[in-house]
Amino acid sequence: MTQQTSQRGRRSVCSLLLFLQATKVIGLTVFYYGFSIGLTFYQKWFISDFHYPLSIVICHFVVKFIIAWLLRTIWQCWTSKERINLPWDDYFRRLAPTGICASLDIGLSNWSFEFITISLYTMTKSSCLVYILGFSILFRLEKFRWSLLGVVLTISGGLFLFTYRATQFNLEGFTMVMLASILAGLRWTLAQLVTQRKEMGLSNPIDMIYHVQPWMIVGLLPLAIVYEGVPVATTEKLFREHNIYVALSQAAFTFLGGMIAFFMEMSEYMLLTSTSSLTLSIAGIAKEILTLVLAAKYNGDQMSSINLVGLMMLIAGILLHLILKAINIKDDGDVGDRHENSELIELLGSEDGQQWDADEDEEVVLFQQHEHHSTLV
């Protein structure tokens, strides 16, 4: 009788813990989807009125750097523990390529919003997976398998059909997104090389944001000066605006976009610590589909039947990659998902948790490789 009571008690506790975990994951998913999808539509709306996307993105980089610096400073004052500060050699050799590629990726992605629809942007940027696979094989981070060729052909064919005779197709914007996809593939491959080096100590996202943002500013600033320097300095919507309220409104909208971008990254990271990279990657597909539905309903994006076939092929290619990845992980004996990261928990004010190890860093990258390519970081 006592044993039966004990078993029932354990089942009740397990059920309660499962319910709480499920509630937490659902809440974080809604939180992340809100920031991620919201940022896409917010940027599309704001850039359609304030036509200086590169300058806007640089301001976002500055905002994210300031927030990361403040959080690091608060943490150091609260705990009297120093945060990681990279030596100049590693800062230049390891982070400069990653930061510059990231800045050009994000800059071109935002710039494309002046020319193409959200639907075309979302699905074209999904082709980033092809370039991630290519660069991963090139840098020997991924083993070549003939099954990967099927993934590449399916995604490429889907992208061709999705853009074939699209009524809202724009070559200039499409080219920008394709270049951004290539840069994103290189960006996340280089990021994997950085995050897998445990001795660098950049497994925490706030530390990574703090160290990478300056390079992102440096990478995009010359392009912004050449294309937007004079127009921004002379626009009547900012410095020459007679109504100070209008100028402050533009600055406030830019700052708000930077805040959304920062919290999107943090919510993404917090969601990752509560589930697996595979689950999040599949959830990423659902997010892209939801983005397309919202774009069609509220922005009037249009797709023909051929474009819809291409969309289904793109999704099928991504799903195929995820299935193959899951099979390969199982075959390699990689079992279990790791959900704890005390660095983030401690930085946000908790006292319990554990330092990430190299395997957990790799799990972050597996998710980032699929998911970040479709977000405006």
C-alpha positions as CSV (number, residue, x, y, z in Angstrom):
1,M,0.0,0.0,0.0
2,T,2.8,2.3,0.9
3,Q,4.7,1.5,-2.3
4,Q,1.5,2.2,-4.4
5,T,1.1,5.5,-2.7
6,S,4.7,6.4,-3.3
7,Q,4.4,5.5,-7.0
8,R,1.3,7.6,-7.4
9,G,3.1,10.5,-5.7
10,R,6.0,10.2,-8.1
11,R,3.6,10.1,-11.1
12,S,1.8,13.2,-9.8
13,V,5.1,15.0,-9.4
14,C,6.3,13.9,-12.9
15,S,3.0,15.0,-14.4
16,L,3.2,18.4,-12.7
17,L,6.8,18.9,-13.9
18,L,5.9,17.9,-17.4
19,F,3.0,20.3,-17.4
20,L,5.1,23.1,-16.1
21,Q,7.8,22.4,-18.7
22,A,5.3,22.3,-21.5
23,T,3.7,25.6,-20.3
24,K,7.2,27.2,-20.1
25,V,8.1,26.1,-23.6
26,I,4.8,27.3,-25.1
27,G,5.2,30.6,-23.3
28,L,8.7,31.1,-24.6
29,T,7.6,30.1,-28.1
30,V,4.9,32.7,-28.1
31,F,7.4,35.2,-26.7
32,Y,10.0,34.4,-29.4
33,Y,7.5,34.3,-32.3
34,G,6.1,37.7,-31.2
35,F,9.6,39.3,-31.3
36,S,10.8,37.5,-34.4
37,I,7.7,37.9,-36.6
38,G,7.1,41.4,-35.1
39,L,10.6,42.6,-36.1
40,T,10.1,41.4,-39.7
41,F,6.9,43.3,-40.1
42,Y,8.1,46.3,-38.1
43,Q,11.2,46.7,-40.2
44,K,9.2,46.4,-43.4
45,W,6.8,49.1,-42.3
46,F,9.4,51.4,-40.9
47,I,11.8,51.1,-43.9
48,S,8.9,51.8,-46.3
49,D,8.6,55.2,-44.8
50,F,12.1,56.0,-43.6
51,H,14.2,54.8,-46.6
52,Y,17.6,54.4,-44.9
53,P,17.8,50.7,-44.0
54,L,21.6,50.6,-43.5
55,S,21.6,53.5,-41.1
56,I,18.7,52.0,-39.2
57,V,20.6,48.7,-38.9
58,I,23.7,50.4,-37.6
59,C,21.6,52.1,-34.9
60,H,20.3,48.7,-34.0
61,F,23.8,47.4,-33.6
62,V,24.6,50.3,-31.3
63,V,21.5,49.8,-29.2
64,K,22.2,46.1,-28.8
65,F,25.8,46.8,-27.8
66,I,24.7,49.3,-25.2
67,I,22.2,46.9,-23.7
68,A,24.7,44.1,-23.6
69,W,27.2,46.4,-21.9
70,L,24.7,47.5,-19.3
71,L,23.8,43.9,-18.5
72,R,27.4,42.9,-18.2
73,T,28.1,45.9,-16.0
74,I,25.1,45.2,-13.7
75,W,26.2,41.6,-13.4
76,Q,29.8,42.6,-12.5
77,C,28.5,45.1,-9.8
78,W,26.1,42.6,-8.4
79,T,28.4,39.6,-8.2
80,S,31.9,41.3,-8.1
81,K,32.9,38.8,-10.9
82,E,34.5,39.9,-14.1
83,R,32.9,39.0,-17.4
84,I,35.0,37.7,-20.2
85,N,37.1,40.2,-22.2
86,L,38.9,38.8,-25.2
87,P,42.5,39.6,-25.9
88,W,43.0,41.8,-29.0
89,D,44.6,39.0,-31.0
90,D,41.5,36.8,-30.7
91,Y,39.2,39.8,-31.1
92,F,40.7,40.6,-34.5
93,R,41.4,37.1,-35.9
94,R,38.4,35.2,-34.6
95,L,35.5,37.7,-34.4
96,A,36.2,40.2,-37.2
97,P,35.2,37.8,-40.0
98,T,32.1,36.7,-38.2
99,G,31.0,40.3,-37.3
100,I,31.6,41.7,-40.8
101,C,29.7,38.9,-42.5
102,A,26.9,39.3,-40.0
103,S,26.6,43.0,-40.6
104,L,26.5,42.6,-44.4
105,D,23.9,39.8,-44.1
106,I,21.6,41.9,-41.8
107,G,22.2,45.1,-43.8
108,L,21.4,43.6,-47.2
109,S,18.4,41.7,-45.7
110,N,16.9,45.0,-44.4
111,W,17.8,46.9,-47.6
112,S,15.8,44.3,-49.6
113,F,12.6,45.4,-47.8
114,E,12.6,48.5,-50.0
115,F,12.1,46.3,-53.1
116,I,10.5,42.9,-52.3
117,T,7.6,41.5,-50.3
118,I,7.9,39.8,-46.9
119,S,6.9,36.5,-48.5
120,L,9.6,36.6,-51.1
121,Y,12.2,37.7,-48.5
122,T,11.2,34.9,-46.1
123,M,11.4,32.0,-48.5
124,T,14.5,33.3,-50.4
125,K,16.4,33.7,-47.1
126,S,15.5,30.1,-46.3
127,S,17.9,29.0,-49.0
128,C,20.6,30.0,-46.6
129,L,20.5,26.4,-45.4
130,V,22.1,25.4,-48.7
131,Y,25.1,27.7,-48.2
132,I,25.4,26.7,-44.5
133,L,25.7,23.1,-45.7
134,G,28.2,24.1,-48.4
135,F,30.5,26.1,-46.1
136,S,30.2,23.5,-43.3
137,I,31.5,20.8,-45.7
138,L,34.2,23.2,-47.0
139,F,35.4,23.9,-43.4
140,R,35.0,20.2,-42.5
141,L,32.4,20.8,-39.9
142,E,29.9,18.6,-41.7
143,K,30.6,15.3,-43.4
144,F,29.6,15.1,-47.0
145,R,26.7,12.7,-47.6
146,W,24.9,12.1,-50.9
147,S,21.7,12.7,-49.1
148,L,22.7,16.4,-48.7
149,L,22.7,16.7,-52.5
150,G,19.0,15.8,-52.4
151,V,18.4,18.6,-49.8
152,V,20.2,21.1,-51.9
153,L,18.4,20.2,-55.1
154,T,15.0,20.2,-53.4
155,I,15.5,23.6,-51.8
156,S,17.0,25.1,-55.0
157,G,14.1,23.8,-57.1
158,G,11.6,25.1,-54.6
159,L,13.2,28.5,-54.6
160,F,13.2,28.6,-58.4
161,L,9.4,27.7,-58.6
162,F,8.6,30.1,-55.7
163,T,10.1,33.0,-57.7
164,Y,9.0,31.8,-61.1
165,R,6.9,34.6,-62.8
166,A,6.0,35.9,-59.3
167,T,3.8,39.0,-59.8
168,Q,5.6,40.9,-57.1
169,F,9.2,39.8,-58.0
170,N,12.0,42.4,-58.0
171,L,15.4,41.4,-59.3
172,E,17.3,44.0,-57.3
173,G,15.7,43.0,-54.0
174,F,16.0,39.3,-54.8
175,T,19.7,39.7,-55.5
176,M,20.2,41.4,-52.2
177,V,18.6,38.6,-50.3
178,M,20.5,35.9,-52.2
179,L,23.8,37.7,-51.3
180,A,22.6,38.0,-47.7
181,S,21.9,34.2,-47.7
182,I,25.4,33.4,-48.9
183,L,26.9,35.7,-46.3
184,A,24.6,34.2,-43.6
185,G,25.9,30.7,-44.5
186,L,29.5,31.9,-44.1
187,R,28.5,33.9,-41.0
188,W,27.1,30.9,-39.1
189,T,29.8,28.6,-40.2
190,L,32.4,31.0,-38.8
191,A,30.2,31.4,-35.7
192,Q,30.4,27.7,-35.1
193,L,34.2,27.8,-35.3
194,V,34.1,30.5,-32.6
195,T,31.5,29.1,-30.2
196,Q,33.0,25.6,-30.3
197,R,36.2,27.0,-28.9
198,K,35.4,26.7,-25.2
199,E,38.6,28.6,-24.2
200,M,37.2,31.8,-25.8
201,G,34.4,31.9,-23.3
202,L,31.7,33.3,-25.6
203,S,29.0,30.7,-25.0
204,N,26.9,33.3,-23.3
205,P,24.8,35.3,-25.8
206,I,25.2,38.6,-24.0
207,D,29.0,38.3,-24.1
208,M,28.8,37.3,-27.8
209,I,26.6,40.3,-28.6
210,Y,28.9,42.6,-26.7
211,H,32.1,41.5,-28.5
212,V,30.6,41.1,-32.0
213,Q,28.5,44.3,-32.3
214,P,31.5,46.7,-32.8
215,W,32.7,44.6,-35.8
216,M,29.2,44.6,-37.2
217,I,29.2,48.4,-37.0
218,V,32.6,48.6,-38.6
219,G,31.5,46.2,-41.4
220,L,28.4,48.1,-42.4
221,L,29.4,51.7,-41.7
222,P,31.4,52.3,-45.0
223,L,28.5,51.0,-47.1
224,A,26.0,53.2,-45.1
225,I,28.2,56.3,-45.6
226,V,28.6,55.7,-49.3
227,Y,24.9,55.1,-50.0
228,E,23.1,56.9,-47.3
229,G,25.5,59.4,-45.7
230,V,24.5,62.5,-47.6
231,P,20.8,61.6,-47.8
232,V,20.5,60.9,-44.1
233,A,22.4,64.2,-43.2
234,T,20.1,66.2,-45.5
235,T,16.7,64.5,-45.1
236,E,13.8,66.6,-43.8
237,K,12.7,63.6,-41.8
238,L,15.5,63.9,-39.4
239,F,18.1,66.6,-39.0
240,R,16.3,69.2,-41.2
241,E,12.9,68.5,-39.8
242,H,11.3,71.7,-38.5
243,N,9.0,69.8,-36.2
244,I,11.1,68.3,-33.4
245,Y,8.4,65.9,-32.5
246,V,8.7,64.2,-36.0
247,A,12.5,63.9,-35.7
248,L,12.3,62.4,-32.2
249,S,9.6,60.0,-33.4
250,Q,12.0,58.7,-36.1
251,A,14.7,58.3,-33.5
252,A,12.3,56.5,-31.1
253,F,11.1,54.1,-33.8
254,T,14.7,53.3,-34.6
255,F,15.6,52.7,-31.0
256,L,12.5,50.5,-30.6
257,G,13.6,48.3,-33.5
258,G,16.9,47.8,-31.8
259,M,15.2,46.8,-28.6
260,I,13.0,44.3,-30.4
261,A,16.1,42.8,-32.1
262,F,17.9,42.4,-28.8
263,F,15.0,40.7,-27.0
264,M,14.4,38.5,-30.0
265,E,17.9,37.2,-29.7
266,M,17.5,36.7,-26.0
267,S,14.1,35.0,-26.2
268,E,15.5,32.7,-28.9
269,Y,18.3,31.7,-26.7
270,M,16.1,31.2,-23.7
271,L,13.8,29.0,-25.8
272,L,16.8,26.9,-26.9
273,T,17.8,26.2,-23.3
274,S,14.3,24.7,-22.7
275,T,14.1,22.4,-25.7
276,S,16.2,20.7,-28.4
277,S,17.7,22.3,-31.5
278,L,15.7,19.9,-33.7
279,T,12.4,20.9,-32.1
280,L,13.2,24.5,-32.5
281,S,14.2,24.1,-36.2
282,I,10.8,22.5,-36.9
283,A,9.1,25.3,-35.0
284,G,11.1,27.7,-37.2
285,I,9.3,26.2,-40.3
286,A,6.0,26.9,-38.6
287,K,7.1,30.5,-37.9
288,E,8.0,31.0,-41.6
289,I,4.6,29.6,-42.6
290,L,2.9,31.9,-40.1
291,T,4.9,34.8,-41.5
292,L,3.7,34.0,-45.0
293,V,0.1,33.8,-43.9
294,L,0.2,37.1,-42.1
295,A,2.0,38.7,-45.1
296,A,-0.7,37.5,-47.5
297,K,-3.5,38.7,-45.1
298,Y,-2.2,42.1,-44.0
299,N,0.4,43.1,-46.6
300,G,-1.4,41.8,-49.7
301,D,1.4,39.5,-50.8
302,Q,0.4,37.3,-53.7
303,M,1.4,33.8,-54.8
304,S,0.5,31.8,-57.9
305,S,-0.2,28.1,-57.9
306,I,3.4,27.5,-59.2
307,N,4.8,29.7,-56.4
308,L,2.8,27.6,-53.8
309,V,4.4,24.4,-55.2
310,G,7.8,26.0,-54.8
311,L,6.9,26.9,-51.2
312,M,6.0,23.3,-50.5
313,M,9.3,22.1,-52.0
314,L,11.2,24.6,-49.9
315,I,9.5,23.4,-46.7
316,A,10.0,19.8,-47.8
317,G,13.7,20.4,-48.4
318,I,14.2,21.9,-44.9
319,L,12.2,19.1,-43.3
320,L,14.3,16.5,-45.2
321,H,17.5,18.2,-43.8
322,L,16.1,18.1,-40.2
323,I,15.1,14.4,-40.6
324,L,18.5,13.5,-41.9
325,K,20.2,15.5,-39.2
326,A,18.2,13.7,-36.5
327,I,19.1,10.3,-38.0
328,N,22.8,11.1,-38.2
329,I,22.8,12.4,-34.7
330,K,21.2,9.2,-33.5
331,D,23.6,7.0,-35.5
332,D,26.6,8.9,-34.1
333,G,25.4,8.1,-30.6
334,D,24.5,11.7,-29.6
335,V,21.7,11.2,-27.1
336,G,19.9,13.5,-24.8
337,D,19.2,17.2,-24.9
338,R,20.9,19.6,-22.5
339,H,18.7,22.3,-21.2
340,E,20.6,24.2,-18.6
341,N,22.8,27.3,-18.9
342,S,23.7,29.0,-15.7
343,E,25.6,31.8,-17.4
344,L,22.3,33.2,-18.8
345,I,20.4,32.4,-15.7
346,E,23.0,34.1,-13.5
347,L,23.3,37.1,-15.7
348,L,19.5,37.6,-15.4
349,G,19.7,37.2,-11.6
350,S,19.5,33.6,-10.6
351,E,22.0,31.7,-8.5
352,D,21.7,28.1,-9.8
353,G,22.9,26.6,-13.0
354,Q,26.0,25.1,-14.6
355,Q,28.6,26.3,-17.1
356,W,28.0,25.2,-20.7
357,D,30.3,22.7,-22.2
358,A,31.4,22.4,-25.8
359,D,28.6,20.0,-26.7
360,E,26.0,22.5,-25.6
361,D,27.7,25.2,-27.7
362,E,27.3,22.9,-30.7
363,E,23.6,22.5,-30.0
364,V,23.3,26.3,-30.0
365,V,24.9,26.5,-33.4
366,L,22.8,23.7,-34.8
367,F,19.7,25.8,-34.0
368,Q,21.3,29.1,-35.0
369,Q,22.3,27.7,-38.4
370,H,18.7,27.1,-39.3
371,E,16.8,29.7,-37.4
372,H,18.9,32.9,-37.6
373,H,19.0,33.0,-41.3
374,S,15.3,34.0,-41.3
375,T,15.5,36.7,-38.6
376,L,16.6,40.2,-38.6
377,V,19.2,40.2,-35.8
